[in-house]
Amino acid sequence: MPWMELSLDTTSEAVDWVCTLLAGTGYRGKVEIVECPPDSGSHWAFTLYLYLPQAQAQAQAQEIADVLLPLHRTGIATELQVRIVEDLAAAKSSQAVSSPRIHRVGDRFVILSESDELSSSYSPAPHELTLQIKTSLAFGSGLHPATQLSLRLLEKHITSEMKTLDLGSGSGILSVAIAKLGAQVLAIDNDAIAVQATQDALQRNGVVSQATVLQGSLGQGSQLGHWMGGKTTDESKTLDAISDRISASDLSRIAPFDLIVANILARVHITLAPDFRRALIPSGLLITAGFTTDYEAAVASALGEEGFEAVDCERLQEWVAWMYRLNP
């Protein structure tokens, strides 16, 4: 059966943007992520492939092209390329480089691709913590600088006795990391695709017992729409409104929080600053990520007004992540 292959080259940060934007379309297929060889001469980091049955592809391909066009205009992806392939398996096998398999972040985290063979054959060093993440349409492949900065701060500051909140959990990668570091985590996202991806990630990594996953938001977050500015796939609810969906013992186990990590847009950090304060214990910690240096002053100002003090920072290219402590 003929298939339509859609492809584009991207920077590291654009991979997650592609997946998030695709979630707002009717595309529910797999995204193949292929790492560009270092010696290829290309300045692009990855090539992404999508496949549509040709019989029903034309309209959906145009929708996808329109949705992804802003990434090309901002210079973080190429224009969408289209070709017809007769054999899907052959098309995938002809790709010069396989999907990214191992990525190391910080001193301890090793992100593995969804390959069952790789997951079973990789032998981590005693100090390493593996994160097995399936490619999905939820933000959090582990390739984006904001995700990597969040992981670096978690590695330095999480302790096993902590009760934590992963706000805007996306793929679940940060929730898995928290659980692997020994802490308890409540993962919430206002998008059903992200909730499903987080549940899959926790199951895949064997840390379900340390986590609770809910679809929803924190405080004023329910008024802001999708964390990444797109459409949610289901109506979101506030954390208070959905708290009756978990048992009283679960609530006492995970709230109030010793630490909140939020890898989301700057405007959401600014809006939720009072909600962060109310959700944390005195001297609680807050990790803010998901924005560039252009926005760090505005985020710092909003958090400072709520009694937060900056205590640590990680930077990568123009991206930044800050650790704040709530003054008692």
ZADO-1210 file (C-alpha; in nm, 4 decimals, padded with zeros to 6 digits):
<atoms>
<atom x="00.0000" y="00.0000" z="00.0000" code="MET" pos="1"/>
<atom x="00.1416" y="00.3425" z="-00.0956" code="PRO" pos="2"/>
<atom x="00.2220" y="00.5813" z="00.1881" code="TRP" pos="3"/>
<atom x="00.2906" y="00.9528" z="00.1995" code="MET" pos="4"/>
<atom x="00.6145" y="01.0300" z="00.3835" code="GLU" pos="5"/>
<atom x="00.6440" y="01.3721" z="00.5435" code="LEU" pos="6"/>
<atom x="00.9834" y="01.4823" z="00.6734" code="SER" pos="7"/>
<atom x="01.1629" y="01.7874" z="00.8060" code="LEU" pos="8"/>
<atom x="01.4985" y="01.8685" z="00.9637" code="ASP" pos="9"/>
<atom x="01.4993" y="02.0352" z="01.3045" code="THR" pos="10"/>
<atom x="01.7136" y="02.1701" z="01.5843" code="THR" pos="11"/>
<atom x="01.7149" y="01.9860" z="01.9185" code="SER" pos="12"/>
<atom x="01.4534" y="02.2148" z="02.0725" code="GLU" pos="13"/>
<atom x="01.2202" y="02.1907" z="01.7724" code="ALA" pos="14"/>
<atom x="01.1638" y="01.8142" z="01.8098" code="VAL" pos="15"/>
<atom x="00.9245" y="01.8629" z="02.0999" code="ASP" pos="16"/>
<atom x="00.7549" y="02.1569" z="01.9322" code="TRP" pos="17"/>
<atom x="00.6799" y="01.9387" z="01.6272" code="VAL" pos="18"/>
<atom x="00.5238" y="01.6696" z="01.8450" code="CYS" pos="19"/>
<atom x="00.3190" y="01.9218" z="02.0450" code="THR" pos="20"/>
<atom x="00.1894" y="02.0940" z="01.7333" code="LEU" pos="21"/>
<atom x="00.1006" y="01.7602" z="01.5726" code="LEU" pos="22"/>
<atom x="-00.1143" y="01.6771" z="01.8756" code="ALA" pos="23"/>
<atom x="-00.3458" y="01.9597" z="01.7714" code="GLY" pos="24"/>
<atom x="-00.4064" y="01.7960" z="01.4332" code="THR" pos="25"/>
<atom x="-00.5699" y="01.4663" z="01.3503" code="GLY" pos="26"/>
<atom x="-00.2332" y="01.2900" z="01.3250" code="TYR" pos="27"/>
<atom x="-00.2004" y="01.0046" z="01.5738" code="ARG" pos="28"/>
<atom x="00.0709" y="00.8018" z="01.4040" code="GLY" pos="29"/>
<atom x="00.4272" y="00.7528" z="01.5144" code="LYS" pos="30"/>
<atom x="00.7001" y="01.0144" z="01.4789" code="VAL" pos="31"/>
<atom x="01.0306" y="00.8657" z="01.3676" code="GLU" pos="32"/>
<atom x="01.3242" y="01.0681" z="01.5044" code="ILE" pos="33"/>
<atom x="01.6526" y="01.0221" z="01.3204" code="VAL" pos="34"/>
<atom x="01.9755" y="01.1785" z="01.4424" code="GLU" pos="35"/>
<atom x="02.1795" y="01.3601" z="01.1779" code="CYS" pos="36"/>
<atom x="02.5352" y="01.2234" z="01.1582" code="PRO" pos="37"/>
<atom x="02.7954" y="01.4619" z="01.3060" code="PRO" pos="38"/>
<atom x="03.0031" y="01.4360" z="00.9876" code="ASP" pos="39"/>
<atom x="02.7116" y="01.5042" z="00.7513" code="SER" pos="40"/>
<atom x="02.7944" y="01.8727" z="00.7200" code="GLY" pos="41"/>
<atom x="02.4380" y="01.9656" z="00.8161" code="SER" pos="42"/>
<atom x="02.3724" y="02.2109" z="01.0996" code="HIS" pos="43"/>
<atom x="02.0438" y="02.0333" z="01.1748" code="TRP" pos="44"/>
<atom x="02.0341" y="01.7955" z="01.4708" code="ALA" pos="45"/>
<atom x="01.7485" y="01.5613" z="01.3729" code="PHE" pos="46"/>
<atom x="01.5226" y="01.4577" z="01.0875" code="THR" pos="47"/>
<atom x="01.1626" y="01.3728" z="01.1743" code="LEU" pos="48"/>
<atom x="00.9466" y="01.1410" z="00.9611" code="TYR" pos="49"/>
<atom x="00.5678" y="01.0977" z="00.9589" code="LEU" pos="50"/>
<atom x="00.3701" y="00.8495" z="00.7501" code="TYR" pos="51"/>
<atom x="00.0141" y="00.8748" z="00.6198" code="LEU" pos="52"/>
<atom x="-00.1829" y="00.6242" z="00.4076" code="PRO" pos="53"/>
<atom x="-00.1882" y="00.7875" z="00.0647" code="GLN" pos="54"/>
<atom x="-00.5603" y="00.7315" z="00.0109" code="ALA" pos="55"/>
<atom x="-00.6476" y="00.9762" z="00.2892" code="GLN" pos="56"/>
<atom x="-00.3304" y="01.1815" z="00.3150" code="ALA" pos="57"/>
<atom x="-00.3755" y="01.4951" z="00.1071" code="GLN" pos="58"/>
<atom x="-00.5937" y="01.7020" z="00.3398" code="ALA" pos="59"/>
<atom x="-00.4140" y="01.5909" z="00.6546" code="GLN" pos="60"/>
<atom x="-00.0727" y="01.6560" z="00.4992" code="ALA" pos="61"/>
<atom x="-00.1771" y="02.0136" z="00.4199" code="GLN" pos="62"/>
<atom x="-00.3022" y="02.0637" z="00.7758" code="GLU" pos="63"/>
<atom x="00.0278" y="01.9352" z="00.9148" code="ILE" pos="64"/>
<atom x="00.2262" y="02.1566" z="00.6770" code="ALA" pos="65"/>
<atom x="00.0284" y="02.4638" z="00.7858" code="ASP" pos="66"/>
<atom x="00.0720" y="02.3841" z="01.1552" code="VAL" pos="67"/>
<atom x="00.4482" y="02.3298" z="01.1267" code="LEU" pos="68"/>
<atom x="00.5164" y="02.6294" z="00.9007" code="LEU" pos="69"/>
<atom x="00.5913" y="02.8697" z="01.1925" code="PRO" pos="70"/>
<atom x="00.8852" y="02.6488" z="01.2936" code="LEU" pos="71"/>
<atom x="01.0347" y="02.6983" z="00.9483" code="HIS" pos="72"/>
<atom x="00.9709" y="03.0725" z="00.9589" code="ARG" pos="73"/>
<atom x="01.1513" y="03.1035" z="01.2920" code="THR" pos="74"/>
<atom x="01.4516" y="02.9109" z="01.1572" code="GLY" pos="75"/>
<atom x="01.4358" y="02.6020" z="01.3803" code="ILE" pos="76"/>
<atom x="01.3077" y="02.3588" z="01.1148" code="ALA" pos="77"/>
<atom x="01.3044" y="02.3161" z="00.7397" code="THR" pos="78"/>
<atom x="00.9951" y="02.3190" z="00.5233" code="GLU" pos="79"/>
<atom x="00.7991" y="01.9955" z="00.5204" code="LEU" pos="80"/>
<atom x="00.9139" y="01.7564" z="00.2461" code="GLN" pos="81"/>
<atom x="00.6713" y="01.5106" z="00.0854" code="VAL" pos="82"/>
<atom x="00.7275" y="01.1919" z="-00.1111" code="ARG" pos="83"/>
<atom x="00.5304" y="00.8761" z="-00.1886" code="ILE" pos="84"/>
<atom x="00.6731" y="00.5406" z="-00.0785" code="VAL" pos="85"/>
<atom x="00.5391" y="00.2030" z="-00.1860" code="GLU" pos="86"/>
<atom x="00.6854" y="-00.0024" z="00.0984" code="ASP" pos="87"/>
<atom x="00.6700" y="00.1486" z="00.4472" code="LEU" pos="88"/>
<atom x="00.9114" y="-00.1015" z="00.6032" code="ALA" pos="89"/>
<atom x="01.1652" y="-00.0458" z="00.3263" code="ALA" pos="90"/>
<atom x="01.1359" y="00.3312" z="00.3590" code="ALA" pos="91"/>
<atom x="01.2131" y="00.3166" z="00.7286" code="LYS" pos="92"/>
<atom x="01.5022" y="00.0740" z="00.6854" code="SER" pos="93"/>
<atom x="01.6582" y="00.3002" z="00.4223" code="SER" pos="94"/>
<atom x="01.6961" y="00.5834" z="00.6679" code="GLN" pos="95"/>
<atom x="02.0695" y="00.6300" z="00.7042" code="ALA" pos="96"/>
<atom x="02.0788" y="00.6582" z="01.0838" code="VAL" pos="97"/>
<atom x="01.8530" y="00.4894" z="01.3352" code="SER" pos="98"/>
<atom x="01.6524" y="00.6836" z="01.5887" code="SER" pos="99"/>
<atom x="01.8552" y="00.8373" z="01.8730" code="PRO" pos="100"/>
<atom x="01.9313" y="00.5635" z="02.1223" code="ARG" pos="101"/>
<atom x="02.1312" y="00.6905" z="02.4181" code="ILE" pos="102"/>
<atom x="02.1500" y="01.0455" z="02.5523" code="HIS" pos="103"/>
<atom x="02.3245" y="01.1311" z="02.8769" code="ARG" pos="104"/>
<atom x="02.2106" y="01.4275" z="03.0851" code="VAL" pos="105"/>
<atom x="02.3958" y="01.5476" z="03.3930" code="GLY" pos="106"/>
<atom x="02.6006" y="01.2985" z="03.5913" code="ASP" pos="107"/>
<atom x="02.3403" y="01.0252" z="03.6364" code="ARG" pos="108"/>
<atom x="02.0574" y="01.0261" z="03.3818" code="PHE" pos="109"/>
<atom x="02.0691" y="00.8109" z="03.0680" code="VAL" pos="110"/>
<atom x="01.7754" y="00.8543" z="02.8280" code="ILE" pos="111"/>
<atom x="01.7073" y="00.5425" z="02.6212" code="LEU" pos="112"/>
<atom x="01.4967" y="00.5210" z="02.3079" code="SER" pos="113"/>
<atom x="01.1841" y="00.3080" z="02.3099" code="GLU" pos="114"/>
<atom x="01.3694" y="00.0125" z="02.1563" code="SER" pos="115"/>
<atom x="01.2942" y="-00.2970" z="02.3632" code="ASP" pos="116"/>
<atom x="01.6244" y="-00.4459" z="02.2505" code="GLU" pos="117"/>
<atom x="01.8191" y="-00.1444" z="02.3717" code="LEU" pos="118"/>
<atom x="01.6315" y="-00.1245" z="02.7016" code="SER" pos="119"/>
<atom x="01.7044" y="-00.4877" z="02.7803" code="SER" pos="120"/>
<atom x="02.0667" y="-00.4871" z="02.6631" code="SER" pos="121"/>
<atom x="02.1923" y="-00.1603" z="02.8139" code="TYR" pos="122"/>
<atom x="02.3743" y="-00.2155" z="03.1433" code="SER" pos="123"/>
<atom x="02.3858" y="00.1083" z="03.3451" code="PRO" pos="124"/>
<atom x="02.6768" y="00.1896" z="03.5700" code="ALA" pos="125"/>
<atom x="02.5997" y="00.1778" z="03.9441" code="PRO" pos="126"/>
<atom x="02.5462" y="00.5541" z="03.9611" code="HIS" pos="127"/>
<atom x="02.3350" y="00.5802" z="03.6438" code="GLU" pos="128"/>
<atom x="01.9555" y="00.6093" z="03.6280" code="LEU" pos="129"/>
<atom x="01.7929" y="00.5069" z="03.2989" code="THR" pos="130"/>
<atom x="01.4875" y="00.6879" z="03.1625" code="LEU" pos="131"/>
<atom x="01.3016" y="00.4859" z="02.8975" code="GLN" pos="132"/>
<atom x="01.0774" y="00.7267" z="02.7066" code="ILE" pos="133"/>
<atom x="00.8490" y="00.6309" z="02.4187" code="LYS" pos="134"/>
<atom x="00.8215" y="00.8852" z="02.1382" code="THR" pos="135"/>
<atom x="00.4773" y="01.0456" z="02.1637" code="SER" pos="136"/>
<atom x="00.2960" y="01.3678" z="02.0765" code="LEU" pos="137"/>
<atom x="00.3522" y="01.4948" z="02.4311" code="ALA" pos="138"/>
<atom x="00.6316" y="01.7395" z="02.5109" code="PHE" pos="139"/>
<atom x="00.9361" y="01.5794" z="02.6743" code="GLY" pos="140"/>
<atom x="01.1528" y="01.3715" z="02.4413" code="SER" pos="141"/>
<atom x="01.4577" y="01.4541" z="02.6520" code="GLY" pos="142"/>
<atom x="01.6180" y="01.6311" z="02.3558" code="LEU" pos="143"/>
<atom x="01.4958" y="01.9829" z="02.4374" code="HIS" pos="144"/>
<atom x="01.7389" y="02.2027" z="02.6355" code="PRO" pos="145"/>
<atom x="01.4658" y="02.2982" z="02.8861" code="ALA" pos="146"/>
<atom x="01.4050" y="01.9330" z="02.9713" code="THR" pos="147"/>
<atom x="01.7768" y="01.8684" z="03.0116" code="GLN" pos="148"/>
<atom x="01.8176" y="02.1705" z="03.2394" code="LEU" pos="149"/>
<atom x="01.5266" y="02.0512" z="03.4532" code="SER" pos="150"/>
<atom x="01.6879" y="01.7092" z="03.4839" code="LEU" pos="151"/>
<atom x="02.0172" y="01.8667" z="03.5948" code="ARG" pos="152"/>
<atom x="01.8453" y="02.0588" z="03.8748" code="LEU" pos="153"/>
<atom x="01.6401" y="01.7568" z="03.9826" code="LEU" pos="154"/>
<atom x="01.9573" y="01.5501" z="04.0002" code="GLU" pos="155"/>
<atom x="02.1134" y="01.8003" z="04.2380" code="LYS" pos="156"/>
<atom x="01.8181" y="01.8764" z="04.4641" code="HIS" pos="157"/>
<atom x="01.5759" y="01.5812" z="04.4882" code="ILE" pos="158"/>
<atom x="01.5942" y="01.3709" z="04.8042" code="THR" pos="159"/>
<atom x="01.4073" y="01.0484" z="04.8679" code="SER" pos="160"/>
<atom x="01.1785" y="01.1853" z="05.1404" code="GLU" pos="161"/>
<atom x="01.0336" y="01.4597" z="04.9189" code="MET" pos="162"/>
<atom x="00.6730" y="01.4930" z="04.8040" code="LYS" pos="163"/>
<atom x="00.6808" y="01.6556" z="04.4622" code="THR" pos="164"/>
<atom x="00.4581" y="01.7950" z="04.1882" code="LEU" pos="165"/>
<atom x="00.5419" y="01.7703" z="03.8177" code="ASP" pos="166"/>
<atom x="00.3237" y="02.0431" z="03.6688" code="LEU" pos="167"/>
<atom x="00.2667" y="01.9982" z="03.2960" code="GLY" pos="168"/>
<atom x="00.4109" y="01.6476" z="03.2940" code="SER" pos="169"/>
<atom x="00.4079" y="01.6021" z="02.9144" code="GLY" pos="170"/>
<atom x="00.5806" y="01.2748" z="02.8254" code="SER" pos="171"/>
<atom x="00.6395" y="01.1988" z="03.1945" code="GLY" pos="172"/>
<atom x="01.0179" y="01.2147" z="03.1681" code="ILE" pos="173"/>
<atom x="01.0594" y="01.4426" z="03.4712" code="LEU" pos="174"/>
<atom x="00.8153" y="01.2367" z="03.6778" code="SER" pos="175"/>
<atom x="01.0139" y="00.9230" z="03.5998" code="VAL" pos="176"/>
<atom x="01.3372" y="01.1003" z="03.6937" code="ALA" pos="177"/>
<atom x="01.1899" y="01.2137" z="04.0260" code="ILE" pos="178"/>
<atom x="01.0691" y="00.8638" z="04.1057" code="ALA" pos="179"/>
<atom x="01.4031" y="00.7108" z="04.0093" code="LYS" pos="180"/>
<atom x="01.5679" y="00.9511" z="04.2541" code="LEU" pos="181"/>
<atom x="01.3461" y="00.8006" z="04.5229" code="GLY" pos="182"/>
<atom x="01.0811" y="01.0703" z="04.5770" code="ALA" pos="183"/>
<atom x="00.7021" y="01.0580" z="04.5447" code="GLN" pos="184"/>
<atom x="00.5455" y="01.2562" z="04.2600" code="VAL" pos="185"/>
<atom x="00.2048" y="01.3836" z="04.1544" code="LEU" pos="186"/>
<atom x="00.2101" y="01.4346" z="03.7769" code="ALA" pos="187"/>
<atom x="-00.0596" y="01.6563" z="03.6293" code="ILE" pos="188"/>
<atom x="-00.1207" y="01.7884" z="03.2798" code="ASP" pos="189"/>
<atom x="-00.4270" y="01.9453" z="03.1243" code="ASN" pos="190"/>
<atom x="-00.3952" y="01.7442" z="02.8032" code="ASP" pos="191"/>
<atom x="-00.5206" y="01.3863" z="02.7735" code="ALA" pos="192"/>
<atom x="-00.2376" y="01.2850" z="02.5370" code="ILE" pos="193"/>
<atom x="00.0191" y="01.3943" z="02.7956" code="ALA" pos="194"/>
<atom x="-00.1621" y="01.2126" z="03.0763" code="VAL" pos="195"/>
<atom x="-00.1575" y="00.8894" z="02.8751" code="GLN" pos="196"/>
<atom x="00.2100" y="00.9399" z="02.7840" code="ALA" pos="197"/>
<atom x="00.3021" y="00.9987" z="03.1497" code="THR" pos="198"/>
<atom x="00.1179" y="00.6858" z="03.2597" code="GLN" pos="199"/>
<atom x="00.2988" y="00.4850" z="02.9924" code="ASP" pos="200"/>
<atom x="00.6381" y="00.6257" z="03.0961" code="ALA" pos="201"/>
<atom x="00.5859" y="00.5413" z="03.4627" code="LEU" pos="202"/>
<atom x="00.4770" y="00.1881" z="03.3744" code="GLN" pos="203"/>
<atom x="00.7637" y="00.1414" z="03.1280" code="ARG" pos="204"/>
<atom x="01.0156" y="00.2450" z="03.3933" code="ASN" pos="205"/>
<atom x="00.8665" y="00.0434" z="03.6790" code="GLY" pos="206"/>
<atom x="00.7927" y="00.3382" z="03.9106" code="VAL" pos="207"/>
<atom x="00.4122" y="00.3393" z="03.9143" code="VAL" pos="208"/>
<atom x="00.4010" y="00.2871" z="04.2907" code="SER" pos="209"/>
<atom x="00.5767" y="00.6203" z="04.3475" code="GLN" pos="210"/>
<atom x="00.3474" y="00.8323" z="04.1318" code="ALA" pos="211"/>
<atom x="-00.0079" y="00.9528" z="04.0837" code="THR" pos="212"/>
<atom x="-00.1156" y="01.0889" z="03.7430" code="VAL" pos="213"/>
<atom x="-00.4088" y="01.3245" z="03.6937" code="LEU" pos="214"/>
<atom x="-00.5485" y="01.5363" z="03.4145" code="GLN" pos="215"/>
<atom x="-00.5875" y="01.8889" z="03.5423" code="GLY" pos="216"/>
<atom x="-00.4192" y="02.2084" z="03.6417" code="SER" pos="217"/>
<atom x="-00.2995" y="02.4063" z="03.9396" code="LEU" pos="218"/>
<atom x="-00.5036" y="02.7095" z="04.0492" code="GLY" pos="219"/>
<atom x="-00.5350" y="02.9658" z="03.7723" code="GLN" pos="220"/>
<atom x="-00.3750" y="02.7270" z="03.5236" code="GLY" pos="221"/>
<atom x="-00.7162" y="02.5993" z="03.4167" code="SER" pos="222"/>
<atom x="-00.7818" y="02.9378" z="03.2529" code="GLN" pos="223"/>
<atom x="-00.4662" y="02.9349" z="03.0399" code="LEU" pos="224"/>
<atom x="-00.5350" y="02.6490" z="02.7974" code="GLY" pos="225"/>
<atom x="-00.2647" y="02.4073" z="02.6867" code="HIS" pos="226"/>
<atom x="00.0747" y="02.4537" z="02.8592" code="TRP" pos="227"/>
<atom x="00.2404" y="02.4944" z="02.5190" code="MET" pos="228"/>
<atom x="-00.0175" y="02.7355" z="02.3768" code="GLY" pos="229"/>
<atom x="-00.2134" y="02.4822" z="02.1700" code="GLY" pos="230"/>
<atom x="-00.5460" y="02.3108" z="02.2244" code="LYS" pos="231"/>
<atom x="-00.6088" y="02.0542" z="02.4945" code="THR" pos="232"/>
<atom x="-00.7595" y="01.7239" z="02.3863" code="THR" pos="233"/>
<atom x="-01.0056" y="01.7230" z="02.6736" code="ASP" pos="234"/>
<atom x="-01.1586" y="01.9755" z="02.9105" code="GLU" pos="235"/>
<atom x="-00.9145" y="02.0572" z="03.1904" code="SER" pos="236"/>
<atom x="-01.0079" y="02.0959" z="03.5554" code="LYS" pos="237"/>
<atom x="-00.8387" y="02.2584" z="03.8490" code="THR" pos="238"/>
<atom x="-00.6431" y="02.0495" z="04.0973" code="LEU" pos="239"/>
<atom x="-00.9031" y="02.1216" z="04.3661" code="ASP" pos="240"/>
<atom x="-01.1860" y="02.0062" z="04.1399" code="ALA" pos="241"/>
<atom x="-01.0261" y="01.6704" z="04.0622" code="ILE" pos="242"/>
<atom x="-00.8810" y="01.5947" z="04.4050" code="SER" pos="243"/>
<atom x="-01.1754" y="01.3657" z="04.4818" code="ASP" pos="244"/>
<atom x="-01.0529" y="01.1273" z="04.2117" code="ARG" pos="245"/>
<atom x="-00.7698" y="01.0067" z="04.4338" code="ILE" pos="246"/>
<atom x="-00.8009" y="00.8654" z="04.7821" code="SER" pos="247"/>
<atom x="-00.7404" y="01.0574" z="05.1034" code="ALA" pos="248"/>
<atom x="-00.4324" y="00.8452" z="05.1676" code="SER" pos="249"/>
<atom x="-00.2915" y="00.9447" z="04.8300" code="ASP" pos="250"/>
<atom x="-00.3500" y="01.3126" z="04.9054" code="LEU" pos="251"/>
<atom x="-00.1775" y="01.2910" z="05.2416" code="SER" pos="252"/>
<atom x="00.1137" y="01.1117" z="05.0763" code="ARG" pos="253"/>
<atom x="00.1812" y="01.3730" z="04.8086" code="ILE" pos="254"/>
<atom x="00.0609" y="01.7142" z="04.9303" code="ALA" pos="255"/>
<atom x="00.1558" y="01.9835" z="05.0264" code="PRO" pos="256"/>
<atom x="00.4704" y="01.9694" z="04.8202" code="PHE" pos="257"/>
<atom x="00.8364" y="01.9903" z="04.9143" code="ASP" pos="258"/>
<atom x="00.9258" y="02.0615" z="04.5505" code="LEU" pos="259"/>
<atom x="00.7448" y="02.1624" z="04.2328" code="ILE" pos="260"/>
<atom x="00.8991" y="02.1306" z="03.8874" code="VAL" pos="261"/>
<atom x="00.7292" y="02.3164" z="03.6022" code="ALA" pos="262"/>
<atom x="00.8775" y="02.2982" z="03.2520" code="ASN" pos="263"/>
<atom x="00.6227" y="02.5295" z="03.0903" code="ILE" pos="264"/>
<atom x="00.5984" y="02.8690" z="02.9226" code="LEU" pos="265"/>
<atom x="00.7101" y="03.1863" z="03.1000" code="ALA" pos="266"/>
<atom x="00.3605" y="03.3357" z="03.0942" code="ARG" pos="267"/>
<atom x="00.2327" y="03.0350" z="03.2891" code="VAL" pos="268"/>
<atom x="00.5055" y="03.0691" z="03.5522" code="HIS" pos="269"/>
<atom x="00.4156" y="03.4355" z="03.5952" code="ILE" pos="270"/>
<atom x="00.0425" y="03.3686" z="03.6254" code="THR" pos="271"/>
<atom x="00.0851" y="03.0776" z="03.8662" code="LEU" pos="272"/>
<atom x="00.3338" y="03.2439" z="04.1019" code="ALA" pos="273"/>
<atom x="00.0727" y="03.2805" z="04.3826" code="PRO" pos="274"/>
<atom x="-00.0449" y="02.9214" z="04.3270" code="ASP" pos="275"/>
<atom x="00.3123" y="02.7919" z="04.3535" code="PHE" pos="276"/>
<atom x="00.3446" y="02.9670" z="04.6898" code="ARG" pos="277"/>
<atom x="00.0199" y="02.8183" z="04.8221" code="ARG" pos="278"/>
<atom x="00.1068" y="02.4654" z="04.7023" code="ALA" pos="279"/>
<atom x="00.4513" y="02.4504" z="04.8670" code="LEU" pos="280"/>
<atom x="00.5553" y="02.3920" z="05.2257" code="ILE" pos="281"/>
<atom x="00.7531" y="02.6718" z="05.3977" code="PRO" pos="282"/>
<atom x="01.1054" y="02.6684" z="05.2487" code="SER" pos="283"/>
<atom x="00.9748" y="02.4540" z="04.9614" code="GLY" pos="284"/>
<atom x="01.1629" y="02.4398" z="04.6305" code="LEU" pos="285"/>
<atom x="01.0436" y="02.5410" z="04.2835" code="LEU" pos="286"/>
<atom x="01.2130" y="02.4579" z="03.9536" code="ILE" pos="287"/>
<atom x="01.1075" y="02.6884" z="03.6691" code="THR" pos="288"/>
<atom x="01.2060" y="02.5960" z="03.3128" code="ALA" pos="289"/>
<atom x="01.0699" y="02.6173" z="02.9604" code="GLY" pos="290"/>
<atom x="01.1782" y="02.9712" z="02.8685" code="PHE" pos="291"/>
<atom x="01.4803" y="03.1576" z="02.7363" code="THR" pos="292"/>
<atom x="01.6916" y="03.4313" z="02.8912" code="THR" pos="293"/>
<atom x="01.4588" y="03.6922" z="02.7373" code="ASP" pos="294"/>
<atom x="01.1953" y="03.6021" z="02.9961" code="TYR" pos="295"/>
<atom x="01.3953" y="03.5193" z="03.3075" code="GLU" pos="296"/>
<atom x="01.3734" y="03.8702" z="03.4557" code="ALA" pos="297"/>
<atom x="00.9927" y="03.8758" z="03.4263" code="ALA" pos="298"/>
<atom x="00.9614" y="03.5307" z="03.5836" code="VAL" pos="299"/>
<atom x="01.2024" y="03.6264" z="03.8629" code="ALA" pos="300"/>
<atom x="01.0055" y="03.9432" z="03.9352" code="SER" pos="301"/>
<atom x="00.6731" y="03.7606" z="03.9628" code="ALA" pos="302"/>
<atom x="00.8183" y="03.4942" z="04.1913" code="LEU" pos="303"/>
<atom x="01.0049" y="03.7501" z="04.4006" code="GLY" pos="304"/>
<atom x="00.6763" y="03.9242" z="04.4783" code="GLU" pos="305"/>
<atom x="00.5491" y="03.5954" z="04.6226" code="GLU" pos="306"/>
<atom x="00.8507" y="03.5464" z="04.8496" code="GLY" pos="307"/>
<atom x="01.0671" y="03.3203" z="04.6317" code="PHE" pos="308"/>
<atom x="01.4460" y="03.3493" z="04.6389" code="GLU" pos="309"/>
<atom x="01.6713" y="03.2163" z="04.3599" code="ALA" pos="310"/>
<atom x="01.9184" y="02.9534" z="04.4854" code="VAL" pos="311"/>
<atom x="02.0481" y="02.7711" z="04.1759" code="ASP" pos="312"/>
<atom x="02.0539" y="02.8001" z="03.7985" code="CYS" pos="313"/>
<atom x="02.1394" y="02.5912" z="03.4901" code="GLU" pos="314"/>
<atom x="02.1903" y="02.7292" z="03.1392" code="ARG" pos="315"/>
<atom x="02.2185" y="02.5729" z="02.7939" code="LEU" pos="316"/>
<atom x="02.2424" y="02.7918" z="02.4842" code="GLN" pos="317"/>
<atom x="01.9718" y="03.0591" z="02.5311" code="GLU" pos="318"/>
<atom x="01.7618" y="02.8379" z="02.7588" code="TRP" pos="319"/>
<atom x="01.7610" y="02.8745" z="03.1358" code="VAL" pos="320"/>
<atom x="01.6182" y="02.6917" z="03.4395" code="ALA" pos="321"/>
<atom x="01.6054" y="02.8380" z="03.7898" code="TRP" pos="322"/>
<atom x="01.5688" y="02.6821" z="04.1318" code="MET" pos="323"/>
<atom x="01.3825" y="02.8985" z="04.3835" code="TYR" pos="324"/>
<atom x="01.3236" y="02.8546" z="04.7559" code="ARG" pos="325"/>
<atom x="01.0101" y="02.9877" z="04.9223" code="LEU" pos="326"/>
<atom x="01.0994" y="03.2062" z="05.2178" code="ASN" pos="327"/>
<atom x="00.9054" y="03.0944" z="05.5285" code="PRO" pos="328"/>
</atoms>
